[in-house]
Amino acid sequence: MTSRPEGAHGPGAPDVSGPTEPDEIKADIEATRDQLAATVDELSHRLDVGSRAKEGAAQAKDTVVETYRENPPVAIGAVVAVVAAVVAVVVWRSRR
């Protein structure tokens, strides 16, 4: 059973079973701050769509460059296929 302040009853009453020594309380506060900072950083990263898009583009570029270095004909063929698909879509939409 958790200990509660005298006169505090029910589910909304504060739980006082945490650290009681000042050094323990300070360490607990610091750990909580670190967790909160990490959470805020993660949320900021997830909400920064522009930055995430740039990261995705950089990763795609790195993949293409690596593929080209390993097998140039395959990379060139893939680029030609993408360009042809884009041109086909543009021509098809312009004729509609």
Contacts in CASP RR format, 6 or more apart in sequence:
PFRMAT RR
TARGET T0000
AUTHOR 0000-0000-0000
METHOD contacts of the structure
MODEL  1
MTSRPEGAHGPGAPDVSGPTEPDEIKADIEATRDQLAATVDELSHRLDVG
SRAKEGAAQAKDTVVETYRENPPVAIGAVVAVVAAVVAVVVWRSRR
2 15 0 8 1.000
2 16 0 8 1.000
2 17 0 8 1.000
3 15 0 8 1.000
3 16 0 8 1.000
3 17 0 8 1.000
4 13 0 8 1.000
4 14 0 8 1.000
4 15 0 8 1.000
4 16 0 8 1.000
5 13 0 8 1.000
5 14 0 8 1.000
5 16 0 8 1.000
8 14 0 8 1.000
18 28 0 8 1.000
19 25 0 8 1.000
19 27 0 8 1.000
19 28 0 8 1.000
45 51 0 8 1.000
45 52 0 8 1.000
46 52 0 8 1.000
64 75 0 8 1.000
64 78 0 8 1.000
64 79 0 8 1.000
67 74 0 8 1.000
67 75 0 8 1.000
67 78 0 8 1.000
68 75 0 8 1.000
68 76 0 8 1.000
END
